[in-house]
Amino acid sequence: MATQYTGRHLSLADVPPPRRFVTRHVTTIRGQKIAFTATAEESYVTNIEGEPTGRFFTFSYVKTGTRDPRRPVLFLFNGGPGSSSCWLQMGAMGPWKAILDRSVNPSNVPPFGYAANPDSPLDVADLVFIDPVGTGFSHAAGSTQDSDFAGVDADADSVARFIEGWLQRNGRFTSPKFVLGESYGGFRAAMMPRALLGGIRYVGVMRGITLDGVIVVGAPLSTGANSGAAPGIDAGIGGGALIPGMAITADYHGGAATRPAVAARYDQVSAYVRGPYADALRRLQAGTLPQSAQAEVAGRLAAFTGIPAKTWTDKHLVLSPPEYSALALAGLGLKLGLYDSRYTLPAAHDGGDFVADDPAMAQYVPGIVAAFQQMIYDKLKVVMPIPYEAIVWEGVSSRWNNHRVGVAPDQTYGDDLAIAMRRQPQLRVMLMSGYYDLLATPLAMESSVKAAGLPAERVTLHSYESGHMSYLGGTAAQFGRDVRQFIVDTVASRPGAAASPSSASSDRQ
C-alpha cells in the first residue's frame, strides 16, 4: 500500500522494509576461480531532510574471502533515459551473459539462454549494476513519484546518493571507485564526478567522494542537456560524423568476397571528413562553394557510401541517420538498424517506432531481456511482486527535464569531464564506441574529446566492430579485457599503489 503523506516529515519507518536476496556462487574468469556473493536488493535514498524519496533496486557482485576495502568497485548503468542496466549486465559485464543464436540478426523468439561470463571484470573489481528510479524494479518512495526523478539533475543526484549510501553500508569509502555508463548513461557518468564531490553550486552538499575512473560507452560528449543536437551530429563536422560509419556499412552489405579492414577503412574516411568534407561543408553553408566543388564532394561521398551523388547534392551533403537507414538498402527492400547498421529488417510495414522498429533493437532485445529474467530467477532467487521494466518512456523520458543548475546553458558533458579532471588530477577517462553505431559514432566521440580539451594523457579511446551496444556481436571479450585493463592500469597509477593488494595481484594482459 502506498505511503500517505500526513503533513509531517516521512522517515524510513514509514516505508516498507527493503527486499534483499543474497546468494553465493563460484565462477571462472581467465582460468581463475572466483567466489562471489550476489546481492539483489532494494535501497532507499533520502532527500536532504532525511525523507525517503527513492527505492533503488540494484545487483551487487562482490568477491568473497578478501574483505579488502581497497579492492576496486565499478558502478554500472545504462541510458535511455529510462533504461535499466540489464543490457550491460547480460551483454558483457556481469557474471552471466545472454547467449544469442547468431552474432548479428539473432532470432527474437525462444529458446533463449545464458551462460557463465568468462570476460567479466569481476576478477579485478566488485560490480554494482544500478537501475535508476523508474526503471527495472526501482521506483519512487514516500510521497514522491517516478517522474520526480525524470531530469538531468534529479537523476544524477539520486544515483550519487545511492552510490554514497552503498559505500557507507559496505565500508568501501577507501576503495578505488569507477563508473561505467552507456548511451545516456555515458552522460550520467560524465556528471558523476560533480555529483559525488558536491559543492556550493550543486544542491549545497559536499559529499567529498572522488572517482578514479569514468568509462563512457556510446555517448558523444559534445552533446549538452540544452544543446538540442541531433543524434550523430558533431559540432565541428556536422552530420559528417556519420559518413565513416556509412562507408563501412556499405562495405559490410556490399556482397564482395573481400572488403577493407573495418578500422582502416573507418580511419581513411574519417580523414576525408575532417579535411576536404569539413571544408566543403563550411563553404557550402557560407554560400561560397562552387557547384563543381560540391559535385566533386558528392561524387566522393557516393563512392564511399553507395548513396547516389544526386541525393548528396539534394541534401546539401548531409544525411540524417533515419534518412540513411531508409536509403542504404532500399533497392533490396530492407531497412538498416541505427543502433547497429549490420542488422536489417524489411522496409515494408515499418511501424515507425524509433526503438521497437529499429532492426537491431527489435532482434536482440528479446533474447537479452529473457536471459536476464531467467538468470535472476534461477541464480539470484529474485521474486518480486512487480514487473522488471527494461526500458520505460512513460513518466521517465517522456517527462525528462533538461534544465541544469549551476552550469552554463551551453555546457556540454565533455565540459563536465574537463572540470572534473581539473579538480581531480588522477581522474582517468575511457571512451568506448562501435563502428556500426549510427547514433553515437566513434568519430563524434573522438571529436568531442578534442572539443572539450580533455587531457590526452588521461584519456583512452577504443572502438569495436559492433554497434551502439559495442559489446554485442563477437566483441564482448575484447570489451571486457579493455575495461579490466583500464581498471588495473588506473589503480596501478595511484599514489601508494604498490601497497595495494588489489593492484599487485592483478596480472596484465
C-alpha positions as CSV (number, residue, x, y, z in Angstrom):
1,M,0.0,0.0,0.0
2,A,1.3,3.4,-0.9
3,T,2.5,5.6,2.0
4,Q,0.2,8.6,2.5
5,Y,1.6,12.0,3.2
6,T,0.4,13.2,6.7
7,G,1.9,16.7,6.8
8,R,4.9,15.6,8.8
9,H,8.3,14.6,7.6
10,L,8.4,11.0,6.5
11,S,11.1,8.6,7.8
12,L,12.4,5.2,6.9
13,A,10.0,3.8,9.5
14,D,7.1,5.0,7.2
15,V,8.0,2.9,4.2
16,P,8.1,-0.9,3.7
17,P,11.4,-2.7,4.7
18,P,13.6,-3.2,1.7
19,R,13.7,-6.6,0.0
20,R,17.0,-8.4,-0.2
21,F,18.1,-11.6,-2.0
22,V,21.6,-12.9,-1.2
23,T,23.2,-15.9,-3.0
24,R,26.7,-17.3,-3.2
25,H,28.4,-18.5,-6.3
26,V,31.7,-19.5,-7.9
27,T,32.8,-18.7,-11.5
28,T,35.9,-19.0,-13.6
29,I,37.5,-15.9,-15.2
30,R,40.7,-16.2,-17.2
31,G,41.3,-19.6,-15.6
32,Q,40.9,-18.3,-12.1
33,K,38.1,-19.5,-9.8
34,I,36.3,-16.5,-8.2
35,A,33.9,-17.0,-5.3
36,F,31.5,-14.1,-5.1
37,T,28.3,-13.0,-3.2
38,A,25.4,-11.7,-5.3
39,T,23.1,-9.3,-3.6
40,A,19.9,-8.2,-5.4
41,E,18.4,-5.6,-3.1
42,E,16.3,-2.5,-2.6
43,S,18.0,0.5,-1.0
44,Y,16.3,3.7,0.0
45,V,17.7,7.1,-0.8
46,T,16.6,10.2,1.1
47,N,16.4,13.9,0.4
48,I,18.4,16.5,2.4
49,E,15.8,16.4,5.2
50,G,16.3,12.6,5.5
51,E,12.9,11.7,4.0
52,P,12.9,8.6,1.8
53,T,12.3,9.5,-1.8
54,G,13.6,6.7,-4.0
55,R,13.8,2.9,-3.7
56,F,16.7,1.7,-5.9
57,F,16.9,-2.0,-6.8
58,T,20.5,-3.0,-7.6
59,F,22.6,-6.0,-8.3
60,S,26.0,-6.3,-6.5
61,Y,28.6,-8.9,-7.2
62,V,31.3,-8.8,-4.5
63,K,34.3,-11.2,-4.4
64,T,34.2,-13.2,-1.1
65,G,37.0,-14.1,1.2
66,T,39.0,-10.8,0.8
67,R,37.4,-8.1,2.8
68,D,39.9,-5.7,1.4
69,P,38.4,-2.2,1.5
70,R,41.0,-1.2,-1.2
71,R,39.6,-3.5,-3.8
72,P,38.1,-1.5,-6.7
73,V,34.4,-1.2,-7.2
74,L,32.7,-0.5,-10.5
75,F,29.2,1.1,-10.6
76,L,27.4,0.5,-13.9
77,F,24.3,1.9,-15.5
78,N,22.7,2.1,-19.0
79,G,21.0,5.0,-20.6
80,G,17.7,6.0,-22.1
81,P,17.0,8.0,-20.1
82,G,14.6,5.3,-18.8
83,S,16.7,2.2,-19.3
84,S,17.6,-0.4,-16.7
85,S,21.1,-1.9,-16.5
86,C,20.2,-5.4,-17.8
87,W,22.0,-4.7,-21.1
88,L,25.4,-4.2,-19.6
89,Q,24.9,-6.9,-17.1
90,M,23.9,-9.6,-19.6
91,G,25.8,-8.3,-22.6
92,A,29.3,-8.1,-21.2
93,M,30.0,-7.2,-17.6
94,G,28.0,-9.5,-15.3
95,P,28.9,-13.0,-14.0
96,W,26.5,-14.4,-16.6
97,K,25.8,-13.3,-20.1
98,A,23.0,-13.8,-22.6
99,I,23.6,-16.4,-25.4
100,L,22.1,-15.4,-28.8
101,D,21.9,-17.9,-31.6
102,R,23.7,-15.5,-34.1
103,S,26.1,-12.6,-33.5
104,V,24.1,-10.4,-36.0
105,N,20.4,-10.7,-36.7
106,P,19.7,-13.2,-34.0
107,S,16.3,-14.9,-33.6
108,N,14.0,-13.0,-31.3
109,V,11.8,-15.9,-30.3
110,P,12.8,-18.7,-27.8
111,P,14.7,-20.7,-27.0
112,F,16.9,-18.1,-25.2
113,G,19.8,-18.8,-22.9
114,Y,22.6,-17.6,-20.7
115,A,25.9,-18.9,-19.5
116,A,28.8,-18.0,-17.2
117,N,30.7,-15.0,-18.5
118,P,34.5,-15.6,-18.6
119,D,35.1,-12.0,-19.7
120,S,33.5,-10.2,-16.7
121,P,35.9,-7.9,-14.8
122,L,34.8,-9.4,-11.5
123,D,38.3,-10.8,-11.0
124,V,39.7,-7.2,-10.6
125,A,36.7,-5.3,-9.3
126,D,33.4,-5.7,-7.5
127,L,30.4,-4.8,-9.7
128,V,27.3,-2.9,-8.8
129,F,24.6,-2.6,-11.5
130,I,22.2,0.3,-10.9
131,D,18.7,0.7,-12.1
132,P,17.7,4.4,-11.7
133,V,14.3,5.2,-10.3
134,G,11.6,4.5,-12.8
135,T,13.5,1.5,-14.3
136,G,13.8,-2.2,-13.5
137,F,12.4,-2.7,-10.0
138,S,13.3,0.8,-8.9
139,H,10.6,3.2,-8.0
140,A,9.9,6.4,-6.1
141,A,9.2,6.1,-2.3
142,G,7.2,8.1,0.3
143,S,5.3,11.0,-1.2
144,T,7.3,11.2,-4.5
145,Q,6.6,9.9,-7.9
146,D,8.9,8.3,-10.5
147,S,8.5,11.4,-12.7
148,D,10.1,13.5,-9.9
149,F,13.4,11.8,-10.9
150,A,13.0,12.4,-14.6
151,G,15.5,15.1,-15.2
152,V,19.3,15.6,-15.7
153,D,20.0,16.9,-12.2
154,A,17.4,14.9,-10.3
155,D,18.6,11.7,-11.9
156,A,22.3,12.4,-11.4
157,D,21.8,13.4,-7.7
158,S,19.7,10.3,-6.9
159,V,22.3,8.0,-8.4
160,A,25.1,9.8,-6.5
161,R,23.0,9.4,-3.3
162,F,22.7,5.7,-3.9
163,I,26.5,5.3,-4.6
164,E,27.2,7.3,-1.4
165,G,24.9,5.0,0.6
166,W,26.3,1.8,-0.9
167,L,29.8,2.9,0.0
168,Q,28.7,3.7,3.5
169,R,26.8,0.5,4.1
170,N,29.6,-1.6,2.7
171,G,32.6,0.2,4.3
172,R,34.1,1.0,0.9
173,F,35.0,4.7,1.0
174,T,38.7,3.9,0.6
175,S,38.2,1.7,-2.4
176,P,39.2,2.8,-5.9
177,K,35.9,3.8,-7.5
178,F,34.8,3.7,-11.1
179,V,31.6,4.4,-13.0
180,L,30.6,3.0,-16.4
181,G,27.7,4.4,-18.3
182,E,26.3,3.5,-21.7
183,S,24.3,5.8,-24.1
184,Y,22.6,8.4,-21.9
185,G,24.3,6.6,-19.0
186,G,27.5,7.9,-20.5
187,F,26.3,11.5,-20.0
188,R,25.3,10.5,-16.4
189,A,28.8,9.0,-15.9
190,A,30.3,12.3,-17.1
191,M,28.3,14.2,-14.5
192,M,29.0,11.7,-11.6
193,P,32.3,13.4,-10.5
194,R,30.4,16.6,-9.9
195,A,27.5,14.9,-8.2
196,L,29.7,12.8,-6.0
197,L,32.1,15.5,-5.0
198,G,29.3,18.1,-4.4
199,G,29.7,21.7,-3.7
200,I,28.1,25.1,-3.1
201,R,26.6,25.2,-6.6
202,Y,25.3,21.7,-6.6
203,V,22.5,21.0,-4.2
204,G,24.6,22.6,-1.4
205,V,26.1,19.4,-0.2
206,M,29.8,18.5,-0.2
207,R,29.9,14.7,-0.4
208,G,33.6,14.6,-0.9
209,I,33.6,11.4,-3.0
210,T,36.1,11.3,-5.9
211,L,36.3,8.8,-8.7
212,D,39.4,7.1,-10.1
213,G,37.9,6.4,-13.5
214,V,35.0,7.2,-15.7
215,I,34.0,4.9,-18.6
216,V,31.7,6.3,-21.3
217,V,30.1,3.9,-23.8
218,G,28.3,5.2,-26.9
219,A,27.8,8.8,-25.8
220,P,29.4,11.7,-27.7
221,L,30.4,14.3,-25.1
222,S,29.9,17.3,-27.4
223,T,26.2,16.9,-26.5
224,G,24.8,19.0,-23.7
225,A,21.5,18.9,-21.9
226,N,20.3,22.0,-23.6
227,S,22.2,21.6,-26.9
228,G,19.3,20.2,-28.9
229,A,21.9,18.4,-31.1
230,A,20.5,15.5,-33.2
231,P,22.0,12.0,-32.8
232,G,25.3,11.6,-34.6
233,I,25.8,15.3,-35.1
234,D,29.2,16.8,-34.2
235,A,29.7,20.5,-33.6
236,G,32.7,20.7,-35.9
237,I,31.8,18.4,-38.8
238,G,28.0,18.3,-38.6
239,G,26.4,15.2,-40.0
240,G,29.8,14.2,-41.4
241,A,30.4,12.2,-38.2
242,L,28.1,9.6,-39.7
243,I,29.9,9.2,-43.0
244,P,32.7,6.8,-42.0
245,G,30.0,4.5,-40.5
246,M,28.0,4.7,-43.7
247,A,31.2,3.7,-45.6
248,I,31.9,0.6,-43.6
249,T,28.2,-0.3,-43.6
250,A,28.2,-0.1,-47.4
251,D,31.3,-2.4,-47.4
252,Y,29.5,-4.8,-45.0
253,H,26.4,-5.1,-47.1
254,G,28.1,-4.8,-50.4
255,G,28.3,-8.6,-51.1
256,A,32.0,-8.5,-52.2
257,A,34.1,-11.6,-51.4
258,T,36.6,-9.3,-49.6
259,R,36.2,-6.0,-48.0
260,P,38.6,-3.4,-46.4
261,A,39.6,-3.9,-42.8
262,V,37.0,-2.0,-40.8
263,A,39.3,0.1,-38.6
264,A,41.5,1.1,-41.6
265,R,38.5,2.0,-43.7
266,Y,36.9,4.0,-40.9
267,D,40.1,5.9,-40.4
268,Q,40.5,6.6,-44.1
269,V,37.0,8.1,-44.5
270,S,37.4,9.9,-41.2
271,A,40.5,11.7,-42.5
272,Y,38.5,12.8,-45.6
273,V,35.6,14.0,-43.4
274,R,37.9,16.0,-41.1
275,G,39.6,17.6,-44.1
276,P,38.0,18.2,-47.5
277,Y,34.5,17.4,-46.4
278,A,34.5,19.7,-43.4
279,D,36.0,22.5,-45.5
280,A,33.4,22.0,-48.3
281,L,30.5,21.9,-45.7
282,R,31.7,25.2,-44.2
283,R,31.9,26.8,-47.6
284,L,28.5,25.4,-48.7
285,Q,26.9,26.9,-45.6
286,A,28.6,30.2,-46.2
287,G,27.4,30.2,-49.9
288,T,31.0,30.2,-51.3
289,L,31.3,26.6,-52.5
290,P,31.2,26.4,-56.4
291,Q,28.8,23.8,-57.9
292,S,31.7,22.0,-59.4
293,A,33.3,21.5,-56.0
294,Q,30.0,20.4,-54.5
295,A,29.6,17.9,-57.2
296,E,33.1,16.6,-56.6
297,V,32.5,16.1,-52.9
298,A,29.1,14.5,-53.6
299,G,30.8,12.0,-56.0
300,R,33.3,11.1,-53.4
301,L,30.6,10.5,-50.8
302,A,28.7,8.4,-53.3
303,A,31.8,6.2,-53.8
304,F,32.2,5.8,-50.0
305,T,28.5,5.1,-49.1
306,G,26.7,3.8,-52.2
307,I,24.2,6.6,-51.9
308,P,23.9,8.4,-55.3
309,A,25.7,11.7,-55.7
310,K,22.5,13.5,-56.7
311,T,21.0,12.5,-53.3
312,W,24.0,14.0,-51.5
313,T,23.7,17.2,-53.6
314,D,20.0,17.5,-53.0
315,K,20.6,17.0,-49.2
316,H,23.3,19.6,-49.1
317,L,25.9,17.0,-48.4
318,V,24.3,15.9,-45.1
319,L,22.1,12.8,-44.5
320,S,20.4,12.2,-41.1
321,P,20.6,8.7,-39.6
322,P,16.9,7.9,-40.4
323,E,17.4,9.1,-44.0
324,Y,20.4,6.9,-44.5
325,S,18.7,3.9,-42.8
326,A,15.9,4.1,-45.3
327,L,18.0,4.8,-48.4
328,A,21.0,2.5,-48.0
329,L,19.4,-0.8,-48.9
330,A,16.1,0.5,-50.4
331,G,16.8,-1.4,-53.6
332,L,16.7,-4.7,-51.7
333,G,13.5,-3.7,-49.8
334,L,15.5,-3.5,-46.5
335,K,16.0,-1.0,-43.7
336,L,19.2,-0.7,-41.7
337,G,19.4,-0.6,-37.9
338,L,20.6,2.8,-36.4
339,Y,21.8,1.1,-33.2
340,D,23.8,-1.3,-35.3
341,S,23.9,-0.9,-39.1
342,R,24.7,-4.6,-39.7
343,Y,21.2,-5.5,-38.8
344,T,18.3,-5.4,-41.3
345,L,14.6,-5.9,-41.5
346,P,12.1,-5.5,-44.4
347,A,11.3,-1.9,-45.1
348,A,7.6,-2.7,-45.7
349,H,5.3,-2.5,-42.7
350,D,7.7,-0.4,-40.6
351,G,5.6,0.8,-37.7
352,G,7.6,4.0,-37.3
353,D,8.7,3.4,-33.7
354,F,12.3,4.6,-33.3
355,V,13.2,1.7,-31.0
356,A,10.7,-1.1,-31.4
357,D,11.0,-0.9,-35.2
358,D,14.8,-0.5,-35.3
359,P,16.2,-3.7,-36.9
360,A,18.9,-4.1,-34.2
361,M,16.7,-3.4,-31.1
362,A,13.9,-5.5,-32.4
363,Q,16.1,-8.5,-32.8
364,Y,18.5,-8.5,-29.8
365,V,16.3,-7.0,-27.1
366,P,14.0,-10.1,-26.5
367,G,16.9,-12.5,-26.1
368,I,18.8,-10.3,-23.6
369,V,15.6,-9.5,-21.6
370,A,14.6,-13.1,-21.4
371,A,18.1,-14.3,-20.4
372,F,18.2,-11.6,-17.7
373,Q,14.8,-12.5,-16.3
374,Q,15.6,-16.2,-16.2
375,M,19.0,-15.6,-14.6
376,I,17.7,-13.5,-11.7
377,Y,15.0,-16.2,-11.1
378,D,17.4,-19.2,-11.4
379,K,20.6,-17.8,-9.9
380,L,19.7,-14.9,-7.7
381,K,16.4,-16.3,-6.5
382,V,14.7,-12.9,-7.0
383,V,10.9,-13.0,-6.8
384,M,9.2,-9.6,-6.9
385,P,5.6,-8.6,-6.9
386,I,6.1,-6.1,-9.7
387,P,7.4,-6.5,-13.3
388,Y,11.0,-5.6,-14.2
389,E,10.9,-2.7,-16.6
390,A,13.8,-3.0,-19.1
391,I,13.1,0.4,-20.7
392,V,10.5,3.0,-19.7
393,W,9.4,6.0,-21.6
394,E,6.1,6.9,-20.0
395,G,6.7,9.0,-16.9
396,V,10.5,9.0,-17.3
397,S,12.0,10.0,-20.7
398,S,8.6,11.4,-21.9
399,R,8.8,14.0,-19.0
400,W,12.5,14.5,-18.9
401,N,13.7,17.9,-17.6
402,N,16.9,19.1,-19.3
403,H,17.3,22.1,-17.0
404,R,20.6,22.0,-15.1
405,V,21.6,24.0,-12.0
406,G,24.8,25.9,-11.6
407,V,26.2,25.4,-15.1
408,A,26.4,27.5,-18.2
409,P,23.4,26.9,-20.5
410,D,25.6,25.6,-23.3
411,Q,27.8,23.4,-21.1
412,T,28.5,20.0,-22.7
413,Y,29.1,16.7,-21.0
414,G,32.7,17.0,-22.2
415,D,32.9,20.2,-20.2
416,D,31.7,18.4,-17.2
417,L,34.5,15.9,-17.5
418,A,37.1,18.7,-18.2
419,I,36.1,20.4,-14.9
420,A,36.2,17.1,-13.1
421,M,39.7,16.3,-14.4
422,R,40.9,19.7,-13.3
423,R,39.6,19.1,-9.8
424,Q,40.9,15.5,-9.7
425,P,44.4,15.3,-11.3
426,Q,44.4,11.5,-11.1
427,L,41.0,11.0,-12.7
428,R,41.2,8.9,-15.9
429,V,38.6,8.6,-18.7
430,M,37.9,5.8,-21.2
431,L,35.5,6.2,-24.2
432,M,34.2,3.1,-26.0
433,S,32.2,3.0,-29.2
434,G,31.0,0.8,-32.0
435,Y,32.0,1.4,-35.7
436,Y,28.5,0.4,-36.8
437,D,26.7,2.7,-34.4
438,L,24.9,5.5,-36.3
439,L,23.7,7.3,-33.2
440,A,27.0,7.8,-31.2
441,T,29.8,7.4,-33.8
442,P,33.4,6.9,-32.9
443,L,34.3,10.0,-34.9
444,A,31.9,12.1,-33.0
445,M,33.2,10.7,-29.7
446,E,36.8,11.4,-30.7
447,S,36.0,14.9,-31.8
448,S,34.1,15.6,-28.6
449,V,37.2,14.8,-26.5
450,K,39.2,17.3,-28.5
451,A,36.5,19.9,-28.4
452,A,36.3,19.7,-24.6
453,G,40.1,19.9,-24.3
454,L,40.4,16.8,-22.1
455,P,44.0,16.0,-21.2
456,A,45.0,13.4,-23.8
457,E,47.4,11.6,-21.4
458,R,44.5,10.6,-19.2
459,V,42.0,9.7,-21.9
460,T,41.8,6.3,-23.7
461,L,39.6,5.6,-26.7
462,H,38.5,2.2,-28.0
463,S,36.3,1.3,-31.0
464,Y,34.8,-2.1,-31.8
465,E,33.3,-3.9,-34.8
466,S,29.9,-3.6,-33.2
467,G,27.1,-1.1,-32.8
468,H,25.6,1.1,-30.0
469,M,25.9,-1.8,-27.6
470,S,29.6,-2.1,-28.5
471,Y,30.0,-5.5,-26.7
472,L,27.5,-7.4,-28.9
473,G,28.3,-9.3,-32.0
474,G,31.6,-11.0,-31.1
475,T,33.3,-8.1,-29.3
476,A,32.4,-8.9,-25.6
477,A,35.7,-10.5,-24.8
478,Q,37.7,-7.5,-26.1
479,F,35.3,-5.1,-24.4
480,G,35.8,-6.9,-21.1
481,R,39.6,-7.0,-21.5
482,D,39.7,-3.3,-22.1
483,V,37.5,-2.5,-19.1
484,R,39.7,-4.8,-16.9
485,Q,42.9,-3.2,-18.2
486,F,41.7,0.3,-17.6
487,I,40.8,-0.5,-14.0
488,V,44.2,-2.3,-13.4
489,D,46.2,0.5,-15.1
490,T,44.3,3.2,-13.3
491,V,44.8,1.6,-9.9
492,A,48.4,1.0,-10.6
493,S,48.9,4.7,-11.3
494,R,47.6,5.8,-7.9
495,P,50.0,7.2,-5.3
496,G,50.9,4.3,-3.0
497,A,49.6,1.7,-5.4
498,A,52.4,-0.7,-4.7
499,A,51.0,-1.3,-1.3
500,S,47.6,-2.2,-2.7
501,P,46.9,-5.9,-2.9
502,S,44.2,-5.2,-5.5
503,S,46.6,-3.8,-8.0
504,A,49.6,-6.0,-7.0
505,S,47.7,-9.3,-7.6
506,S,46.1,-8.3,-10.9
507,D,48.0,-9.7,-13.9
508,R,48.0,-7.7,-17.1
509,Q,47.0,-8.9,-20.5
